[in-house]
Amino acid sequence: NNMKIQIYGCRGSIPRPNPEMARYGGNTPCIEVVSSSRQCDSVDGGDCGRVGHRIILDLGSGAVDLGQKVMGEMFQAKKRQQAEQEIPNEGRGEEGGRSSITTSDGLDEVKVGEKEEPKRNNVKPAPQKFGGTILLTHTHWDHIQGLPFFVPLYLPQFEWTIYGPRGIAKSLQEILSGQMQHDYFPVRLGDMASKTKYQGLCEDMEKGFWLDNDSSTDCDHPTSSIKVTSKYLNHSVLTLGYKLEEFAQIPLPSSSNQLFRRKKRGVSMAYITDHEPFDHALANGGFTPRDPRKPNCTADQYHVQFFEDVDILVHDCQYLFSEYAPGSPTSKEYWGHSTVEYVVEVAFHANVKQLLLFHHDPQRSDDQMDDLLTYARELAVKLEEKCGGDKESVRLKVDAAKEGDTYDLDPYVFLDENDVSIDGDVSESNGESIHHANDDVSPPRSVNTGQQCVLLGFYESASGPIRDMLESTDNSPKVEVLQSRDELLHFAEQNHPSVIVLDNVLFGCTGFEFCKVIRTEMGEWGKNVPMLVIACPGEGQRARLTAERLNLDDFIQGPYSPSYLFTRIQVSLLRMPLRWRRAPLAENESERLATLQSTGLLDSLPEERFDRITRLAKAMFKVPISLVSLVDEDRQWFKSNQGLAGATETPRDYA
């Protein structure tokens, strides 16, 4: 009943059905995560039929076997439902209640009294939802090639929501349909009969969105919820890493004579695949943790911050540094993957509990994987000896992902009637973290601020390839190419471009002076505008430190391809619109506010005449939230609220 993680594919680039790779597996990336499902089979008995929420991370070739498993579970569930309907109600549950639960991890027994009355007789079997959530990191072939062969997408009994990076030129659905065009595959994406929604995502490391367990049953028990946050990775196309955090609470029964075990609240895992160190020098180690006394951090420190303290980190680890080999004829630099040396070090400094090496090189045999794993564990031991640890740190466990391996994480904490845990702390349920929505709710979308603009400080001859790529997209930004410092500053001040890309080959050391003027003399826009600087040959650590002090979004060193720079600009363009603009006030704002005040509704008690409207609206339109919202001078206040638990008002801007 814990959160369960199972590996269905962990090979990178291409499937390898090779007997020398059988132990670690040859299928390309696919991981199944199922949230815990214990909340209705808990300390006070009863079984409402609620199940955990299924999340699938990528649809590589491993998705074929996962699809067969999902189909088998559906058939078994339908058989159970049919059997339930055939058995008389009074015939169930005669074994009575239970007096204890012993956990599988050997922790303390949970005692709930001498005897409980059976409660199963009064519970109606409910139909189970089939489907779940699919999180795609990106749309390179090895991460989506299992989609056409994932059978549950073809049946109308299933409901799926597919999330992936939101592009600029095409929607996620259009991109996925490409590999299923008639020239390549006999079935079109539109022929799939399941109820499937497609949602493009941007980076969201803080708020994220929530996925609840199956909500098809009527049940008063608290549900377990998974929070999903995302972060852009360093790859040749837009790529997202994901973090999943599950929070679950079990209330205490009303009977006395209770003992409850101590347990942390919540568990987490991060899924980081197809990522290359932002600073390529770190591919051979040398990562420095962020200094909390400094306001800014490097892109790699920002990367580590995303998965700090997770229970399990699944991280791309395709190469050894000797294979990455910058400057060599066989170099894998700019291929968009990480090295063992880098991954073990960042996992150690992020205080990760367990690291799973992932996205195994398609040429690496099982014996070579054993050697790589041994080397990774030796690196972890050396880091432990070198850096030591404080009382807050944990010893890093290093493993390599294998097809078929499963991992269980227990997210539960026991609470009393005041939502206080046995540790004496106030539960998470008093914070904003439980203000979650059903998985049918789409994450917040960015505001459309019109055509975006990219300012390039390039030699004209060097700007051609990247300019062509930017202008070839369907929603192409305006591209301005200028060479002189004064022209660039004047254009920036007058037009406030969405992204600035500066080639230091053109400007030399004065490029940083230009960035400083933008950051310090152009107001709030100048403090926030994304700026990317391409380093001069030979620029070293001093230049990078200067870039950090100026809070530059990217400092690109070494030879790069136009597609690599194009992806970095795309990331910056997608981040920029997330800064919200305030909505303009109505022309009759004073009159509107006076009329609102005269109604006497603000801060009044709940009334059935309003609550009936929101209940009906929620049921008729099958939405998780329905509100009567009154927009006051600086807030929106809810006269009636269905589905937004505990909320009475928000700041006006949230409207």
C-alpha positions in Angstrom: 0.0 0.0 0.0 3.0 2.3 -0.2 4.0 4.5 -3.1 5.3 2.0 -5.6 7.9 2.6 -8.3 8.7 0.0 -11.0 11.2 0.2 -13.8 10.0 -0.9 -17.2 12.8 0.6 -19.3 16.1 2.2 -18.5 18.2 1.9 -21.6 19.1 5.1 -23.5 18.8 6.0 -27.2 17.6 2.7 -28.8 16.1 -0.6 -27.6 18.7 -3.4 -27.2 17.2 -6.9 -27.1 20.7 -8.3 -26.5 21.4 -11.3 -24.2 24.5 -9.5 -22.9 22.2 -6.7 -21.7 19.4 -8.9 -20.2 20.1 -8.3 -16.5 19.8 -4.5 -16.7 17.4 -4.6 -19.6 17.3 -3.3 -23.2 14.0 -1.3 -23.2 14.1 2.5 -23.5 12.8 4.7 -20.6 9.5 4.0 -18.9 8.8 4.1 -15.2 5.5 3.4 -13.4 4.7 5.2 -10.1 1.5 4.3 -8.2 0.6 6.4 -5.3 -0.3 4.7 -2.0 -3.8 3.3 -1.6 -4.0 2.6 2.1 -6.1 5.5 3.2 -9.4 3.7 3.0 -8.1 0.4 4.4 -6.8 2.2 7.4 -6.8 2.1 11.2 -10.6 2.4 11.5 -11.4 -0.3 8.9 -13.6 -0.2 5.9 -12.8 -0.5 2.2 -14.4 2.0 -0.3 -12.6 0.7 -3.4 -10.3 3.7 -3.8 -7.0 3.0 -5.5 -3.7 4.8 -6.0 -3.1 7.1 -8.9 -0.9 5.7 -11.7 1.8 8.0 -13.1 3.9 6.9 -16.1 7.3 8.6 -16.6 8.1 8.5 -20.4 6.8 6.1 -23.0 9.9 4.4 -24.3 9.7 0.8 -25.5 9.3 -0.4 -21.9 5.7 1.0 -22.1 4.7 -2.1 -24.2 5.0 -4.4 -21.2 3.5 -1.9 -18.9 0.5 -1.6 -21.1 0.0 -5.4 -20.9 0.1 -5.2 -17.1 -2.4 -2.3 -17.0 -4.8 -4.3 -19.2 -4.5 -7.4 -17.0 -5.3 -5.2 -13.9 -8.4 -3.8 -15.6 -9.7 -7.3 -16.4 -9.1 -8.5 -12.9 -10.8 -5.4 -11.4 -13.8 -6.0 -13.6 -14.0 -9.6 -12.5 -13.9 -8.5 -8.8 -16.6 -5.9 -9.4 -18.8 -8.5 -11.1 -18.3 -10.9 -8.2 -19.1 -8.2 -5.6 -22.4 -7.6 -7.4 -23.3 -11.3 -7.3 -22.6 -11.8 -3.6 -25.4 -10.7 -1.1 -24.4 -7.6 0.9 -24.8 -9.3 4.3 -22.4 -12.1 3.2 -19.4 -9.9 3.2 -17.1 -8.9 6.1 -18.1 -11.5 8.6 -14.5 -12.0 9.7 -14.9 -8.7 11.7 -12.6 -5.9 12.3 -8.9 -6.1 13.1 -7.1 -5.0 16.2 -3.7 -4.2 14.7 -1.6 -3.5 11.7 2.0 -4.6 11.4 4.0 -2.7 8.8 6.1 -4.5 6.2 9.1 -2.4 7.0 9.2 -3.8 10.6 8.4 -0.5 12.3 6.2 -0.4 15.5 2.8 -2.1 15.5 -0.2 0.2 15.2 -2.8 -0.8 17.8 -6.3 0.4 17.5 -8.1 -1.1 20.5 -9.2 -4.5 21.6 -11.9 -5.1 18.9 -13.7 -3.1 16.3 -17.1 -3.7 14.8 -16.9 -4.8 11.1 -17.7 -1.9 8.8 -17.4 -3.5 5.4 -21.1 -4.5 5.4 -22.1 -0.8 4.9 -19.7 0.0 2.1 -21.0 -0.1 -1.5 -18.6 -1.4 -4.1 -17.8 1.5 -6.5 -16.7 1.4 -10.1 -13.0 2.0 -10.4 -11.5 4.5 -12.8 -8.9 3.2 -15.2 -6.1 5.4 -16.6 -3.8 7.9 -15.0 -1.2 10.5 -15.8 1.7 10.3 -18.3 4.6 12.7 -17.8 6.9 13.0 -20.8 10.3 14.5 -20.3 10.7 15.4 -24.0 9.8 14.0 -27.4 13.0 12.4 -28.6 12.1 9.0 -30.1 13.5 6.8 -27.4 11.1 8.4 -24.9 7.9 8.2 -27.0 8.4 5.2 -29.2 6.2 3.0 -27.0 3.2 5.3 -27.3 1.8 3.7 -30.5 2.0 0.2 -28.8 0.6 1.2 -25.4 -2.7 -0.7 -25.6 -4.6 1.2 -22.9 -4.6 4.3 -25.1 -6.8 2.4 -27.6 -9.7 1.5 -25.3 -12.6 3.9 -24.3 -12.6 2.6 -20.7 -9.4 4.5 -20.0 -8.8 8.2 -19.2 -5.3 9.7 -19.5 -3.7 13.1 -19.2 -0.4 13.4 -21.1 1.9 16.2 -20.0 5.1 17.3 -21.7 7.2 20.4 -22.4 5.2 23.1 -24.1 6.9 24.1 -27.3 6.6 27.4 -29.2 6.0 26.1 -32.7 3.7 23.1 -32.2 1.5 21.7 -29.5 2.4 18.5 -27.6 -0.4 16.6 -29.4 0.9 17.7 -32.8 4.5 16.6 -32.0 3.3 13.2 -30.7 1.2 12.6 -33.8 4.3 13.0 -36.0 5.6 9.5 -35.5 2.1 8.1 -36.2 1.6 9.7 -39.6 0.5 7.4 -42.4 4.0 7.2 -43.9 5.5 5.8 -40.6 2.6 3.9 -38.9 -0.7 2.4 -39.9 -2.7 3.9 -37.0 -3.2 7.7 -36.4 -3.0 9.3 -33.0 -6.6 10.4 -33.4 -7.7 6.8 -33.8 -6.9 6.0 -30.2 -10.3 5.6 -28.4 -9.3 6.4 -24.8 -10.3 9.7 -23.3 -6.9 11.5 -23.6 -6.0 15.1 -22.9 -2.7 16.7 -23.8 -1.2 19.5 -21.7 2.0 21.4 -22.4 4.0 22.4 -19.3 6.6 25.1 -18.6 9.1 25.0 -15.8 7.5 25.2 -12.3 9.7 24.4 -9.4 7.5 25.7 -6.7 3.7 25.6 -7.1 3.4 22.7 -9.5 0.1 20.8 -9.7 -1.6 18.0 -7.8 -2.7 14.5 -8.6 -5.2 12.9 -6.3 -6.1 9.2 -5.9 -9.1 7.8 -7.7 -12.0 10.1 -6.8 -14.7 7.9 -8.3 -15.9 6.8 -4.9 -17.7 8.6 -2.1 -15.4 8.5 0.9 -14.8 10.7 3.9 -11.2 9.5 4.4 -8.5 11.9 3.5 -6.9 11.1 0.2 -3.2 10.7 -0.6 -2.0 13.4 -3.0 1.0 13.7 -5.3 2.5 17.1 -6.0 4.3 17.4 -9.4 6.9 20.1 -10.0 9.1 20.5 -13.1 12.4 22.0 -14.2 14.1 22.5 -17.5 17.1 20.3 -18.1 20.1 20.9 -20.4 19.5 18.9 -23.5 19.3 19.5 -27.3 15.5 19.9 -27.2 13.1 21.3 -24.6 13.3 18.8 -21.8 11.7 18.7 -18.3 12.8 16.9 -15.2 10.0 16.0 -12.7 9.8 15.7 -8.9 6.9 13.8 -7.3 6.1 14.3 -3.7 3.4 12.3 -2.0 1.6 13.5 1.2 -0.8 11.3 3.0 -2.5 11.4 6.4 -4.4 8.8 8.4 -6.7 10.2 11.2 -6.8 8.5 14.5 -9.9 6.5 15.3 -12.1 7.8 18.1 -11.4 4.9 20.5 -8.8 5.2 23.2 -6.0 2.7 24.1 -3.9 3.7 21.1 -0.2 3.5 20.2 1.1 5.0 17.0 4.5 4.7 15.4 6.7 7.7 14.6 6.8 8.4 10.9 7.9 11.2 8.7 5.3 13.0 6.5 5.7 12.6 2.8 8.0 10.9 0.4 9.6 12.1 -2.9 11.4 11.0 -6.0 12.9 13.0 -8.9 13.2 11.8 -12.5 16.1 13.6 -14.3 16.9 12.0 -17.7 18.7 13.5 -20.8 20.6 16.2 -18.9 24.2 17.5 -19.4 26.0 19.6 -16.8 25.5 23.3 -17.6 29.2 23.8 -16.8 30.9 21.1 -18.8 34.0 21.2 -16.6 31.9 19.5 -13.9 31.6 16.4 -16.0 34.8 15.3 -14.2 33.6 16.4 -10.8 34.4 19.6 -8.9 30.8 20.7 -8.1 30.6 23.3 -5.3 27.4 23.5 -3.2 25.7 26.8 -3.1 26.9 29.3 -0.5 23.7 30.4 1.3 25.2 33.8 2.0 25.2 34.6 -1.7 21.9 35.6 -3.3 22.6 34.0 -6.7 23.5 30.5 -7.7 24.9 28.7 -10.8 22.7 26.8 -13.2 24.1 23.5 -11.8 23.5 24.6 -8.2 19.9 25.5 -9.3 19.7 22.0 -10.8 20.8 20.4 -7.5 18.4 22.5 -5.5 15.5 21.0 -7.4 16.1 17.4 -6.0 17.5 18.2 -2.6 16.6 15.6 0.1 14.5 13.4 -2.2 14.2 9.7 -1.2 15.0 8.4 -4.7 16.8 10.3 -7.5 16.6 8.7 -11.0 19.3 10.5 -13.0 20.7 10.2 -16.5 24.2 8.7 -16.2 25.0 7.5 -19.7 28.8 8.2 -19.8 32.0 8.0 -17.9 34.1 11.1 -18.1 36.6 9.2 -20.2 33.8 8.7 -22.8 32.5 12.3 -22.5 36.1 13.4 -23.3 35.8 17.1 -24.3 38.0 17.9 -27.3 38.6 14.3 -28.4 37.5 13.0 -31.8 35.0 10.7 -30.1 33.8 13.3 -27.6 30.2 13.1 -26.3 30.2 16.8 -25.3 26.9 18.5 -26.2 25.2 15.2 -26.7 23.0 16.1 -23.7 23.9 13.4 -21.2 25.6 13.2 -17.8 28.7 11.4 -16.5 29.0 9.1 -13.5 31.4 11.6 -11.9 29.0 14.4 -12.1 25.8 12.6 -11.0 27.3 10.9 -7.9 28.7 14.2 -6.8 25.5 16.3 -7.2 23.4 13.5 -5.6 25.7 13.5 -2.6 25.6 17.2 -2.1 21.8 17.2 -2.6 21.5 14.9 0.4 19.7 12.3 -1.7 19.0 9.0 0.0 19.1 6.7 -3.0 20.5 7.3 -6.4 19.5 5.2 -9.4 21.8 5.4 -12.4 19.6 5.6 -15.5 19.6 5.9 -19.3 22.3 3.3 -19.7 24.4 3.6 -22.8 23.1 1.3 -25.6 26.6 -0.2 -26.1 27.2 -1.0 -22.4 26.9 -4.7 -21.5 25.7 -6.1 -18.1 29.3 -6.8 -17.0 30.3 -3.3 -18.0 27.3 -1.9 -16.1 28.5 -3.9 -13.0 31.9 -2.2 -13.3 30.3 1.2 -13.7 28.1 0.7 -10.6 31.1 -0.4 -8.6 33.0 2.7 -9.7 30.0 4.9 -8.8 29.8 3.4 -5.3 33.5 4.0 -4.8 33.1 7.6 -5.7 30.3 7.9 -3.1 32.5 6.4 -0.4 35.3 8.8 -1.3 33.0 11.8 -1.1 31.7 10.6 2.3 35.3 10.3 3.6 36.3 13.6 2.1 33.3 15.7 3.1 32.0 13.8 6.0 28.4 14.6 7.1 26.4 16.4 9.7 23.4 15.1 11.7 21.1 16.3 8.9 22.8 14.4 6.1 22.2 10.8 5.0 24.5 8.2 3.6 24.0 8.0 -0.2 23.0 4.6 -1.5 23.9 4.1 -5.1 22.2 1.6 -7.4 21.7 1.2 -11.2 18.2 0.9 -12.6 17.2 -2.6 -13.8 14.1 -3.6 -15.7 11.6 -5.1 -13.3 13.1 -3.6 -10.1 10.5 -2.1 -7.7 10.8 0.4 -4.9 8.4 1.1 -2.1 8.1 4.4 -0.2 5.8 4.9 2.8 4.3 8.5 2.9 2.1 8.1 5.9 2.0 9.9 9.2 -0.6 9.4 11.9 -2.6 12.4 13.1 -4.9 13.2 16.0 -8.2 15.0 15.7 -6.4 18.3 15.7 -4.2 17.3 12.7 -1.2 17.1 15.0 1.3 14.4 14.3 2.8 12.1 16.9 6.0 14.2 16.7 4.0 17.1 18.1 4.2 19.2 15.0 1.3 20.7 13.1 0.5 18.6 10.1 1.0 19.6 6.5 -2.7 19.8 6.3 -2.7 23.2 7.9 -0.6 24.7 5.1 -1.2 25.5 1.5 0.1 22.2 0.4 -3.3 20.5 0.7 -5.1 23.0 -1.5 -4.9 20.6 -4.4 -7.2 20.0 -7.3 -8.4 16.9 -9.1 -6.1 15.7 -11.9 -8.6 17.0 -14.4 -7.5 20.5 -13.6 -4.8 21.9 -16.0 -1.8 23.7 -14.5 -1.9 27.5 -14.6 -1.1 28.8 -18.1 1.1 31.8 -18.8 -0.3 35.1 -19.9 -0.2 35.8 -23.6 1.9 39.0 -23.8 1.9 39.3 -27.6 4.8 38.6 -29.9 8.1 38.1 -28.1 11.4 39.6 -29.2 14.9 38.1 -29.2 17.8 40.6 -29.3 21.1 39.1 -30.7 24.4 40.9 -30.1 26.2 38.9 -32.9 28.3 39.5 -36.0 25.8 39.5 -38.8 27.5 36.6 -40.5 27.3 34.5 -37.4 23.7 35.1 -36.6 22.2 33.5 -39.8 21.6 29.9 -38.6 20.1 30.8 -35.2 18.0 33.6 -36.7 16.6 31.2 -39.4 15.7 28.6 -36.7 13.9 31.2 -34.6 12.0 32.7 -37.5 11.0 29.3 -38.9 8.7 28.5 -35.9 4.9 29.0 -36.2 4.8 31.6 -33.4 8.1 33.0 -34.3 9.5 35.8 -32.1 10.8 39.1 -33.6 14.6 38.8 -34.0 16.8 41.9 -34.0 20.6 41.6 -34.7 22.8 44.5 -33.7 26.6 44.9 -33.4 27.4 48.0 -31.5 27.0 48.4 -27.7 25.1 51.7 -28.0 22.6 50.3 -30.5 22.0 47.3 -28.3 21.4 49.5 -25.2 19.1 51.9 -27.1 17.0 49.0 -28.5 16.8 47.2 -25.2 15.7 50.4 -23.4 13.0 51.2 -26.0 11.7 47.7 -26.7 12.3 45.6 -23.6 13.1 42.3 -25.6 12.1 39.0 -24.1 15.6 37.5 -24.3 19.1 39.0 -24.9 21.8 36.8 -26.4 25.3 38.3 -26.4 28.4 36.9 -28.2 31.5 37.9 -26.2 33.6 37.2 -29.3 32.1 40.5 -30.6 32.2 42.5 -27.4 35.1 41.0 -25.4 35.2 42.2 -21.8 32.7 45.0 -22.5 30.0 42.4 -22.9 29.8 42.1 -19.1 29.6 45.9 -18.8 26.7 45.9 -21.2 24.9 43.3 -19.0 25.7 45.3 -15.9 24.0 48.4 -17.4 20.9 46.3 -18.2 20.7 44.8 -14.7 21.3 48.1 -12.8 19.9 50.9 -14.9 16.7 49.6 -16.6 14.4 49.1 -13.8 12.4 46.0 -12.9 12.5 44.7 -16.5 16.3 44.9 -16.6 16.6 42.9 -13.3 14.5 40.0 -14.7 15.1 39.8 -18.4 16.9 36.5 -19.4 20.4 37.1 -20.7 22.6 34.5 -22.3 26.3 35.1 -22.9 28.5 33.0 -25.2 32.0 33.0 -23.8 35.1 34.0 -25.7 37.7 31.3 -26.3 39.9 31.0 -23.3 37.5 32.7 -20.9 37.8 30.8 -17.6 36.6 30.8 -14.0 36.8 34.6 -13.6 34.4 35.2 -16.4 32.0 32.6 -15.0 32.1 34.2 -11.6 31.3 37.6 -13.2 28.4 36.0 -15.0 27.1 34.6 -11.7 27.3 38.0 -10.0 25.3 39.5 -12.8 22.7 36.7 -12.5 23.0 35.7 -16.1 20.7 32.9 -17.1 23.3 31.1 -19.2 27.0 31.3 -19.7 27.8 29.1 -22.7 31.4 27.9 -23.2 33.0 25.9 -25.9 31.8 25.1 -29.4 28.0 24.8 -29.7 25.5 23.9 -32.4 22.8 26.3 -33.5 20.2 23.7 -32.3 21.7 23.8 -28.8 21.6 27.6 -28.6 18.0 27.5 -30.1 16.9 25.3 -27.2 18.5 27.5 -24.6 16.7 30.5 -26.1 13.4 28.6 -26.2 13.8 27.8 -22.5 14.3 31.6 -21.8 11.3 32.5 -23.9 9.0 30.1 -22.1 10.2 31.3 -18.7 9.6 35.0 -19.4 5.8 34.9 -19.8 5.4 33.4 -16.4 5.7 36.8 -14.9 2.1 37.9 -14.6 0.8 41.3 -15.6 -1.8 43.0 -13.5 -5.2 43.2 -15.1 -6.4 46.8 -15.9 -9.1 48.3 -13.7 -12.6 48.8 -15.1 -13.4 52.4 -16.1 -16.3 52.4 -13.5 -14.2 50.8 -10.8 -15.3 53.2 -8.0 -19.0 52.8 -8.9 -18.6 49.0 -9.0 -16.9 48.8 -5.6 -19.6 51.0 -4.1 -22.4 48.8 -5.5 -20.6 45.7 -4.2 -20.3 47.2 -0.7 -24.0 48.1 -0.7 -25.1 44.5 -1.1 -23.8 43.6 2.3 -22.6 40.3 1.0 -18.9 40.7 1.7 -17.8 38.8 4.8 -21.3 37.5 5.4 -22.2 34.0 6.6 -22.7 31.1 4.2 -26.2 30.9 2.6 -27.9 27.9 1.1 -29.2 30.0 -1.9 -25.6 30.5 -3.0 -24.3 27.1 -2.1 -27.0 25.4 -4.1 -25.8 27.3 -7.2 -22.2 26.2 -6.8 -23.2 22.6 -6.1 -25.3 22.5 -9.2 -22.6 24.1 -11.3 -20.0 21.7 -10.1 -22.2 18.7 -10.9 -23.5 20.0 -14.3 -20.2 20.9 -15.7 -18.2 18.0 -14.0 -15.6 20.3 -12.6 -13.7 20.0 -9.3 -14.1 23.6 -8.2 -17.1 26.0 -8.3 -17.1 29.4 -6.6 -19.2 32.6 -6.2 -16.3 35.1 -6.2 -16.8 38.7 -5.3 -13.9 40.9 -6.4 -13.2 43.6 -3.7 -10.6 46.4 -3.9 -7.6 44.2 -3.1 -9.0 40.7 -2.8 -11.5 38.2 -4.2 -13.8 36.8 -1.5 -15.7 33.6 -1.9 -19.4 33.8 -0.9 -19.7 30.1 -1.8 -17.0 27.6 -2.3 -17.2 24.0 -3.5 -13.9 22.2 -3.9 -11.3 24.7 -2.8 -10.9 23.3 0.7 -10.4 25.9 3.5 -10.1 28.9 1.2 -12.2 32.0 1.9 -10.4 34.6 -0.2 -7.2 35.2 -2.3 -5.4 38.4 -3.4 -7.2 40.1 -6.2 -4.5 39.4 -8.8 -5.3 35.7 -8.5 -8.7 36.4 -10.1 
